């Protein structure tokens, strides 16, 4: 899921109106709708996602892929570049040997 979709999913799961979240964030409803606009090519920065979900008692965490995503949690998926057309965006960490790094 993209961060924008996660915000919507949490709002729906908690039955929180968007206007209430906007008020808690100290922004206008129009600003919240802009944050949640899925037609945008780029997703929200992690800090903005964290700040947006915090009033709903959620947090953003980065954890090893080997650990299963806990129940009632949401996983942010990598952004696919326009030129990649369905391929995972390039990640320089993909070629690293984590076992070597953690020694």
N, C-alpha and C positions, 0 to 999 in steps of 0.2 A: 504494500500500500504506500501511497505517497503521503507525506505529512499532512497535506491539505485534506486528503480523504480520511485520515486518522482523526482529525479534529471533528469532522462530521460524524464519524462512527461513534466517537465518545459522546458527543452531544445527543445522538439518537439513543445510545445505550442508557444514558443517565436521564433522558427525557428533559434536557435543558434547552430552553429556547435560545436561539442565537442572540437575541436582544439582551438576554440576561448575561450571557458570557461577555458580550461587548461592554456592557455596563461594568462588570467586574474587572475587565481589562482597562477601563478608562478610555475606550475608543468608541467611535460611532459604529452603528450597525453596518454602515457602508464600508468602513475600514475592515471590519471582520469579513464581510462578503468578499472584499478584495483579497484578503489573505487566503480565503477558501476557494478562490476561482481556479478550478481545475483545468481551464483552457490555457493557462500559462505554461510555457515550456519548462521553466525552472521551478523547482519546488522551494519550500520555505527553508531558510537557514536553520540549522539545529537549534540555535539560541532562540529564534522566534517561535519555533515549534514548542520548545520547552516553556517559554513564557506564556504561550497561548493555552497549553493544557494544564498548567500549574493550578489555576483557579478551580479546575475540576478534579483536583487531587490526583493528577497523573504526573509522571516525570519522564524525561528522555534519558535512556541508558544505552551505553555502548558495551556490548559483551561478546565474548567469543562465540563464533558460529556453532561450535560444538555443543553449546548449552541450548536446550530446547527453549523456545519462547514460552514463558509462563502463561497459564490460562488468564483470560481477561486482559491480555496484553496485545499490543499491535506492533507489527514489524515493518519498518520503513524499508522499501526496496530500492535498489540503486536506480538512478535515472538513466534512461536509455537515450543516447545522443541521437539527434536528427540524422546524422550521417551513418550511425550504427544500424539503423532500421532493424530493431529487434535483438541486437546483440548487446550484451552487458557493456556498460561504459568502462573504458580502460581504467585500470587500477594498478598503480605502480607496486602496491603491496602484494599483488597476486603472485609475483615471481620470487618473493622472499621465503626463505625457509624459517618458519616460526620457531621450530625446535632449536635452530642455531641462534636465533635472536634471544631466546629465553634462557640460554645456558649461563 
